Amino acid sequence: MISAKVFLSLCVCAIIVHAKPQVSYYPDNATDGIFDPVKVALETLTDLVRNAVNEALLTFENLIRDILNVAQQISNDAFSQVTKIGGGFIEQIDKLVAEATGLGVDISDCVDEAVNQINALENRVSSTIGACINIEVDTALRFLNDSVNEVNATLGQVEDLVVDLANCVDVFILEIPVCVAGVSAKVVVATAELPLRVANIVASAVSTVQTFATTLGSCTTGTISSMTQQGADIVNDVTTCANNKMHNAAHIK
């Protein structure tokens, strides 16, 4: 079962996903013709980046959903497997008890502690797997949260350019063309770079989530293998103890 902490992480991330920053524009009085081409370029850049960001945020929402679904499925499968393995050990012990009882031999002192050990082993393994999965889910959600912040930061960079252009209104009149040209150059670079940056952030997130099931597999494989060996050792000890008692009883008769 996925912990409340994980679902809290999901909620926090989802809140960030829906917090879509808005880009403001420079003052309306900045209407001198020298500003117009940059204004158009900035509006185009704003639309490009905002659309890229909105698509990215929708992708992140889907990735969060995928992470939780995969984690829940692997948890369910692992816990079911642990229960089945533990039940198999108990079944082997029950067969020994039935055999001994049929011979009139009491092997309760061989069995009782062993059953407790198997139950404790099952609980311990389930707890270990659950904790490991929760850690991996939290790590993946933190990664996506960072990705969301990186994507949203691109809109902040557009906002900075808007502010830079607005500030050109206040410089010495002869310096305005140089100021506007500087902003224009930055807008050209940002138009090429920012949508690509958003796409790269999304691609990295998608790649990480695609390997998430494999990552979670490391939480179960080794732990269940160890449980199988430990349980087998317990059953072997019970079998040796029971066989000795039944052997001794047969000789006494």
VENHUBEL-V211951 format. One record per residue. RES is the residue in three letters. PSI is psi as a letter, one per 20 degrees, with the letter a starting at -180 (NA if undefined). OMEGA is omega in radians with two decimals (* if undefined). Layout:
res=(RES	RES)
psi=(PSI	PSI)
omega=(OMEGA	OMEGA)
This chain:
res=(MET	ILE	SER	ALA	LYS	VAL	PHE	LEU	SER	LEU	CYS	VAL	CYS	ALA	ILE	ILE	VAL	HIS	ALA	LYS	PRO	GLN	VAL	SER	TYR	TYR	PRO	ASP	ASN	ALA	THR	ASP	GLY	ILE	PHE	ASP	PRO	VAL	LYS	VAL	ALA	LEU	GLU	THR	LEU	THR	ASP	LEU	VAL	ARG	ASN	ALA	VAL	ASN	GLU	ALA	LEU	LEU	THR	PHE	GLU	ASN	LEU	ILE	ARG	ASP	ILE	LEU	ASN	VAL	ALA	GLN	GLN	ILE	SER	ASN	ASP	ALA	PHE	SER	GLN	VAL	THR	LYS	ILE	GLY	GLY	GLY	PHE	ILE	GLU	GLN	ILE	ASP	LYS	LEU	VAL	ALA	GLU	ALA	THR	GLY	LEU	GLY	VAL	ASP	ILE	SER	ASP	CYS	VAL	ASP	GLU	ALA	VAL	ASN	GLN	ILE	ASN	ALA	LEU	GLU	ASN	ARG	VAL	SER	SER	THR	ILE	GLY	ALA	CYS	ILE	ASN	ILE	GLU	VAL	ASP	THR	ALA	LEU	ARG	PHE	LEU	ASN	ASP	SER	VAL	ASN	GLU	VAL	ASN	ALA	THR	LEU	GLY	GLN	VAL	GLU	ASP	LEU	VAL	VAL	ASP	LEU	ALA	ASN	CYS	VAL	ASP	VAL	PHE	ILE	LEU	GLU	ILE	PRO	VAL	CYS	VAL	ALA	GLY	VAL	SER	ALA	LYS	VAL	VAL	VAL	ALA	THR	ALA	GLU	LEU	PRO	LEU	ARG	VAL	ALA	ASN	ILE	VAL	ALA	SER	ALA	VAL	SER	THR	VAL	GLN	THR	PHE	ALA	THR	THR	LEU	GLY	SER	CYS	THR	THR	GLY	THR	ILE	SER	SER	MET	THR	GLN	GLN	GLY	ALA	ASP	ILE	VAL	ASN	ASP	VAL	THR	THR	CYS	ALA	ASN	ASN	LYS	MET	HIS	ASN	ALA	ALA	HIS	ILE	LYS)
psi=(p	p	r	h	h	g	h	g	g	g	g	g	g	h	g	h	h	i	m	o	q	q	p	r	r	r	q	h	i	m	j	q	h	h	h	g	h	h	g	g	h	g	h	g	g	g	g	g	g	g	g	g	g	g	h	g	h	h	g	h	g	h	h	g	g	g	g	h	g	g	g	g	g	h	g	g	g	g	h	g	g	g	g	g	g	g	h	h	g	h	g	g	g	h	h	g	g	g	g	g	h	h	j	k	p	o	k	h	i	h	g	g	h	g	g	g	g	g	g	h	g	g	g	g	g	g	g	g	g	g	g	g	g	h	g	h	g	g	g	g	h	h	g	h	g	h	g	g	h	g	g	h	h	h	h	h	h	g	h	h	h	g	g	g	g	h	h	h	h	i	r	p	h	i	i	g	g	g	g	g	h	g	g	g	g	h	g	g	g	h	h	h	g	g	h	h	g	g	h	h	g	g	h	g	g	g	g	g	h	h	j	h	h	g	g	h	h	i	h	g	g	h	g	h	g	h	g	g	g	g	g	h	g	g	h	g	g	g	g	g	g	g	h	g	g	h	g	h	h	h	h	h	NA)
omega=(-3.12	-3.01	3.08	3.12	3.14	3.14	3.06	3.09	3.11	-3.12	3.13	-3.12	-3.12	3.10	3.12	-3.13	-3.09	3.12	-3.06	-3.08	3.09	3.13	3.12	3.14	-3.12	-3.03	-3.12	-3.11	3.10	-3.00	3.07	-3.06	-3.12	-3.14	-2.95	-3.13	3.13	3.10	3.13	-3.14	3.12	3.11	3.09	3.11	-3.14	3.13	-3.14	-3.06	-3.13	3.12	3.12	-3.14	-3.13	3.09	3.12	-3.11	3.06	3.09	3.14	3.09	3.12	3.13	3.09	3.13	3.14	-3.13	-3.09	3.12	3.13	-3.13	-3.14	-3.12	3.14	3.08	-3.13	-3.12	-3.10	-3.11	3.08	3.12	3.12	3.12	3.14	3.14	3.11	3.11	3.10	3.10	3.12	3.14	3.10	3.13	3.12	3.11	3.09	3.13	-3.13	3.12	-3.12	3.14	3.11	3.11	-3.14	-3.11	3.10	3.12	-3.09	-3.13	3.03	-2.90	-2.94	-3.12	3.13	3.11	3.09	-3.14	3.13	3.09	3.12	3.12	3.13	3.13	-3.12	-3.14	3.11	3.13	3.14	3.14	3.14	-3.14	-3.14	3.14	3.12	3.11	-3.13	3.11	3.12	3.14	-3.14	3.13	3.07	3.10	3.12	3.10	3.09	3.12	3.08	-3.14	3.12	3.13	3.13	-3.14	3.13	3.05	3.07	3.12	3.05	3.10	3.12	3.12	3.07	3.12	3.13	3.14	3.11	-3.14	3.12	3.12	-2.99	-3.12	3.09	-2.94	-3.13	-3.13	-3.10	-3.14	3.13	3.13	-3.11	3.12	3.11	3.11	-3.14	3.12	3.11	-3.14	3.12	-3.14	-3.11	3.14	3.13	-2.96	-2.96	3.09	3.11	3.12	3.11	-3.13	3.14	3.11	3.13	-3.13	3.12	3.14	3.14	3.14	3.14	-3.11	3.14	3.13	-3.03	-3.13	3.11	3.11	3.14	3.13	3.12	3.11	-3.01	-2.96	-3.10	-3.10	3.14	3.08	3.11	3.11	-3.13	-3.14	-3.14	3.12	3.12	3.10	3.14	-3.14	3.10	3.11	3.11	-3.13	3.12	3.14	-3.11	3.14	3.10	-3.12	-3.13	3.09	-3.14	-3.14	-3.12	-3.14	3.12	3.14	*)
